Amino acid sequence: MAASNASGKANRLASEPSPYLRQHAHNPVDWWPWGEAAFAEARRRDVPVFLSIGYATCHWCHVMAHESFEDDAVAQRMNEAFVSVKVDREERPDIDETYMAVAMQMTGHGGWPLTAILDHKKRAFFAGTYFPKESRHGRIGMMELVPRITEAWQGKRAELEAQAEHILQHLRGEAHNHGDEEVAASSAATADLEAPVLSEAVEAFSKRFDAKHGGFGGAPKFPSPHNILFLLRAQHRTNDRKTLAMVSRTLHAMADGGVHDHVGGGFHRYSTDREWLLPHFEKMLYDQAMLAMAYTEAFQATGEPRFAAVARSTLDYVLRDLADPAGGYRCAEDADAEDEEGKYTVWSHAELATILGKDATRFAALYGVQKEGNFHDEATRRKNGANILHLSGPLSDRDEAWAAPLRAKLLAVRDRRVHPLLDDKVLTDWNGLAIAAFAKAGVALREPRYIDAAQRAATFLGKTMRRPDGRLRHRFHHGKVDDHAFLDDHAYLLWALLELHQATLDGTWLERAVEVATQMETHFAHPGGGWWTTPHDGEALGARKRDAGDGALPSGNATASWCLHRLALLTGDTTWRDAADRALAAHGEQARAFPHGFPTLLMALDLALGPTRELVVAGSGSAADALLALGQEGYRPRMVLLRADAATAKMAPWTSEHKPLAGKAAAYLCEGQSCKAPTTDATVLRRLLE
């Protein structure tokens, strides 16, 4: 995608592992990767640092690159005025988080590409997002912005540095005011977080619910599967039909819409409209993982076969198109192909007629295909003859059986097109979500191949993404690894290992989960409860963050709290529960005030409030397997399952007290703080569970 620079030589980004950075390796802009060398050069030349943050599948990052960073005139001005630094936000979420907070403080909004101008102490005195080459529609262009920054740097340097320090101190103070003070731990601090908070949250979601089209809020509309995961738990607690209706309507609407890839499986990033029809076409690993979990849990809760089918096709897409040969799963596919957004995905009416022949008319009617096209260009809103396949409602079994081979034929044709860019980094945090999804679906959908996929990826992470000292790494790319790791890496991997343990009941995964939780507590714990997003010995970048609000991804703090509650139930070690409760206490006031921004923290609260169940099966052979299979059936979000064996007892010593009865496999079910009489009878256990 990148234009060559005037010399024809690659810049410093050519040897970087990030696909996003390498996209800019032949720009005429003299880019540097983030590091002390870049800031030393800025000090030597006495110029500010121009920081540009984005990611490989970011459409507007591509636009700004084409307009400005590949333009010789813009590059000349930038090279004279700045030391220019490129950062992949997926590789360095800590840098992105820091300067996004500055942009939000200065402009009231954020997004990517993210642009910031820094002084030599890494303090930002200017921030924004996308800038065109030339000024237009009230937005300053790069050709005008660069000389203005230079003039201010040379003439008002002290004012700029004072402004940068003021912004930094404000953000540090804001972090303190959001709860960085010490918080008393455990039950006294969480006393106000009780069941009514959950019902209040459901009400908040219901007010934002789009009853006609599903989802929450207006356009652009994001899938936000963590909302679904919370609402399913809330419905399980109250058996409220309205809550389940919100879940079901949303999942069906997304599955029907163009945001769902009906040919290749999986989901695009978001819908540009309320109807889920017109997608922003990039496909992210984390979206596939979280949506697969949401559809899997909805299938467990409702028994609707379509939810299982969507989860299955989503995970099959990940296996087919995102699997990395070395292990794990790659990040994303771009929205653009051949410099045109959606070109890989859309179909013309004539093209479908040629491929499908006599079946084209019926297929077009089912999937909303129009001769003039149904796709509106995102920028112009004009139809361009292209079609996004979508449904007006679930297909009948007969129509689905008829359409499936035709979709397979289209997939074979589409596979011969020029593919979008594949961002082939492997990230620990996103892989944690994928592993969790594969493990959960493997049990719920009775697909052993998904459990195998989860174990392969987890084994890869354990071998490759763990340093010799036991600490995690964040990024792998073509054999190269980094030594950074963040809270999300630990929290999502902990989630993955717990799901793997519940899927396999292999105590070694529980042992690994305890190791990851210990690393998280050691290197990220906040004295007031919860966890910093960066480690104690991480790079100093101004205001350190501790945030439990969900965004495109579930909050690392909230995920960690939820997972540590589960870990406490499994191991019997109450120190994990205490750490989880401290996180709830630290963020409870925010969650109560703004519940629809904290669905994952509310999941943690749901588990903390209970009632919880622990099911332990002692014994071996087919009888034990039958009892364990009963424990894995259905939707039981507040229950954990263990096999009483030597590997499990190593991490959960309390299970060693559970023995077979009279030589027969036995099930021990506890709820709250009381236990049922053990049983060897599967029929009795089923009745107890139900």
PyMOL commands that set and color helices and strands:
alter all, ss='L'
color gray80, all
select helices_A, chain A and resi 12-15+19-23+36-45+59-69+72-81+93-107+142-155+157-180+195-208+225-238+241-256+285-302+305-322+349-366+397-414+428-444+448-464+487-504+507-524+556-571+574-593+595-597+599-609+621-632+646-651+653-657+682-689
alter helices_A, ss='H'
color red, helices_A
select strands_A, chain A and resi 31-33+49-54+83-88+114-118+124-128+270-271+279-280+283-284+330-333+336-337+340-341+422-427+475-477+480-481+613-618+639-644+666-671+674-675
alter strands_A, ss='S'
color yellow, strands_A
deselect
rebuild
show_as cartoon
